[in-house]
Amino acid sequence: MATRGTGKGTLWRPRASGRQSIRHRPGVSASVLRCRRKFLRFFPGGFEDETYVDWERGYKWEAHERWVAALGPSDFRGLLQARRFADIAAHAVSIESRTNLLFSFEKMALRDAVKSAAGAQAFAEGLYEFLHGRAGDERRFERWCHVVSELPRRQTRVLTWPVVTVFGFIAQPERHVFLKPNVTRVAAAEYGFDFEYASRPNWNTYASLLAFAERVMRDQKDLNPHDMIDAQSFIWVQGSDEYDE
């Protein structure tokens, strides 16, 4: 069955597995093997399993495709130049709203934060700089955290790890990953990864998360991971109550 994959909106087809036994690789820990077995009990076909695509990958990739259609780099830049900040914010919020990535209180806080002209402008300009700016990764991420922390708020805070990481994950899944703190901390412990976590969004924690995701992709490379969607989904399976055995 043809299904959506990584890259720039192209389609990929399930590849021949050529799967080798991970237990024969040097340095693979018992905890990594245990997490792998858990993932494969739910999804025997790995990252190309039809149920996996249906439950985990499909809706995240579809959100990415909607993002590319509405807020690809040239469209995003054009909207900024036309000062259509409210349109940018509306596109971003609408695309995310069709996923279950944010909690309902985070969705509400985000909608409130970009309702005003000032909030929409700060969000739009800050997000573009985060995704497409020329500064280094650390500087761009820290600036984005600052922008989110300064957005207008009513009752619920906007500066949460899911809000800070969701748009990079949707827009650039080859580069950015999404953080659900509790699930990820459980998953890191199960995997035997020393995740450097702090509750307030910061670069060191995000860099540690990226390292965790990249480690998963290296360890599970024979299961054909395509991007950070697959790494995040693998992590989710390890730490979420939805996959209790």
C-alpha positions in Angstrom: 0.0 0.0 0.0 1.4 3.4 -0.9 1.5 5.8 2.0 2.8 9.2 2.9 6.4 9.5 3.9 9.1 12.0 4.7 10.7 14.7 2.6 8.9 17.5 0.7 5.5 16.1 0.2 6.4 13.1 -1.9 5.0 9.6 -1.5 6.9 6.6 -0.3 6.2 2.9 -0.6 6.9 0.3 2.1 10.5 -0.9 1.5 11.8 -4.4 1.9 12.7 -4.8 5.5 16.1 -6.5 5.3 15.7 -6.5 9.1 18.7 -7.7 11.0 18.5 -8.8 14.6 19.3 -5.8 16.8 20.4 -8.0 19.6 23.6 -8.9 17.6 24.7 -5.3 17.4 27.5 -4.4 19.8 26.5 -2.1 22.7 22.7 -2.5 22.4 21.3 -2.5 25.9 18.6 -4.7 27.4 16.4 -1.6 27.9 16.6 -0.7 24.2 15.7 -4.3 23.3 12.8 -4.2 25.7 11.4 -1.0 24.2 11.8 -2.3 20.7 9.9 -5.5 21.5 7.1 -3.4 23.0 6.8 -1.3 19.9 6.8 -4.3 17.6 4.1 -6.0 19.7 1.8 -3.2 18.7 3.2 -2.6 15.2 4.9 -5.8 13.8 5.6 -4.0 10.6 7.7 -1.3 12.3 7.3 2.2 11.0 5.6 1.0 7.9 3.0 -1.1 9.7 -0.5 -0.1 8.4 -1.9 0.2 11.9 1.1 2.4 13.0 0.4 4.7 10.0 -3.3 4.8 11.0 -2.8 5.3 14.7 0.3 7.4 14.9 2.0 8.6 11.7 -0.8 9.4 9.4 -2.5 12.4 11.1 0.9 14.0 12.0 2.0 13.7 8.4 -1.3 15.1 7.1 -0.8 18.1 9.5 2.6 18.6 7.9 1.1 18.5 4.4 -1.5 21.1 5.4 1.3 23.3 6.8 3.3 23.0 3.6 0.3 24.0 1.5 -0.6 27.0 3.6 2.7 28.1 5.3 5.5 26.8 3.2 8.6 29.1 3.3 7.6 31.3 0.4 3.9 31.5 1.4 4.9 32.3 5.0 7.3 35.0 3.8 4.8 36.5 1.5 2.1 36.7 4.2 4.7 38.4 6.5 5.6 40.9 3.9 1.9 41.7 3.4 1.6 42.1 7.2 -1.1 39.4 7.3 -0.1 38.3 10.7 -3.6 37.2 11.7 -3.8 35.0 8.7 -0.6 33.3 9.6 -1.7 32.7 13.2 -5.1 31.5 12.0 -3.5 29.0 9.6 -1.1 27.7 12.3 -3.8 27.3 15.0 -6.2 25.7 12.5 -3.7 23.1 11.4 -2.7 22.2 14.9 -6.4 22.0 16.0 -7.0 19.0 13.8 -4.5 17.0 15.7 -4.5 15.7 19.3 -1.0 17.0 20.0 -2.0 19.8 22.4 -4.2 19.5 25.4 -7.5 21.4 25.2 -6.3 24.0 27.7 -3.2 24.6 25.6 -5.3 25.0 22.4 -7.5 27.5 24.2 -4.5 29.5 25.6 -2.9 29.6 22.1 -6.1 30.9 20.5 -6.4 33.6 23.1 -2.8 34.5 22.7 -3.1 35.3 19.0 -6.5 37.0 19.0 -5.1 40.5 19.3 -3.2 42.2 16.5 -0.1 42.5 18.7 -0.3 38.8 19.7 -0.7 37.6 16.1 2.2 39.7 14.9 4.6 38.6 17.7 3.6 34.9 17.0 3.9 35.2 13.2 7.3 37.0 13.2 8.7 34.8 16.0 7.6 31.6 14.4 9.1 32.5 11.0 12.4 33.4 12.7 12.4 30.1 14.5 11.7 28.0 11.4 13.6 30.0 8.8 15.9 32.4 10.5 19.7 32.5 9.9 20.8 32.4 13.5 22.0 29.1 15.0 19.6 26.5 16.4 20.2 27.4 20.0 19.7 31.1 19.5 16.5 30.6 17.4 15.0 28.2 19.9 15.7 30.5 22.8 14.2 33.5 21.0 11.1 31.5 20.2 10.7 30.5 23.8 10.9 34.2 24.7 8.3 35.1 22.1 5.9 32.5 23.4 6.5 33.6 27.0 5.5 37.2 26.1 2.3 36.3 24.2 -0.9 37.7 25.7 -2.5 35.4 28.2 -5.8 35.2 30.0 -6.0 32.4 32.6 -3.8 29.6 31.2 -0.1 30.0 30.5 1.0 29.7 26.9 4.6 28.8 27.6 4.5 25.0 27.8 6.7 22.4 26.2 4.0 21.2 23.9 3.1 24.7 22.6 6.8 25.6 22.1 7.6 22.4 20.2 4.4 21.6 18.2 4.8 24.0 15.3 8.4 23.1 14.5 7.4 19.4 14.6 4.5 20.0 12.2 6.4 22.3 9.9 9.7 20.6 9.8 9.5 17.0 11.0 12.8 16.2 9.4 14.4 18.6 11.9 12.2 19.2 14.9 10.5 17.0 17.5 7.5 17.4 19.8 7.8 17.2 23.6 5.1 15.8 25.9 7.1 16.1 29.2 5.6 13.3 31.3 5.5 10.7 28.5 9.0 11.5 27.3 10.5 11.3 30.8 8.9 7.9 31.3 10.1 6.8 27.9 13.6 8.0 28.4 13.8 6.1 31.7 12.5 2.9 30.0 15.0 3.4 27.1 18.0 4.1 29.4 18.5 7.5 28.0 19.7 10.3 30.3 17.1 13.0 29.4 18.1 16.4 30.7 14.7 17.8 31.6 13.7 21.2 33.1 10.0 22.2 33.2 10.6 25.7 31.7 11.3 25.5 28.0 15.0 25.9 27.4 17.6 24.9 24.8 19.5 22.3 26.9 16.4 20.2 27.4 15.4 20.6 23.7 18.9 19.6 22.6 18.7 16.6 24.9 15.3 15.7 23.4 16.7 15.9 19.8 19.6 13.7 20.9 17.1 11.1 22.3 15.1 11.1 19.1 18.2 10.7 17.0 19.4 7.9 19.2 16.1 6.1 18.7 16.4 6.5 14.9 19.9 5.1 14.9 19.0 2.2 17.2 15.9 1.3 15.2 17.2 2.1 11.7 16.3 -1.4 10.4 12.6 -0.5 11.1 12.9 2.2 8.5 12.2 5.4 10.5 11.8 8.4 8.1 11.8 11.4 10.3 11.1 12.8 13.8 7.5 11.8 13.5 8.6 8.2 13.8 11.0 8.9 16.6 8.4 10.8 18.5 5.8 8.1 17.9 8.3 5.4 19.2 8.9 7.5 22.3 5.1 7.9 22.8 4.5 4.2 22.7 7.1 3.7 25.4 5.8 6.3 27.8 2.0 6.7 27.2 -0.7 5.1 29.2 -2.4 4.4 25.8 0.1 1.6 25.3 0.1 0.0 28.7 0.5 -3.7 28.4 
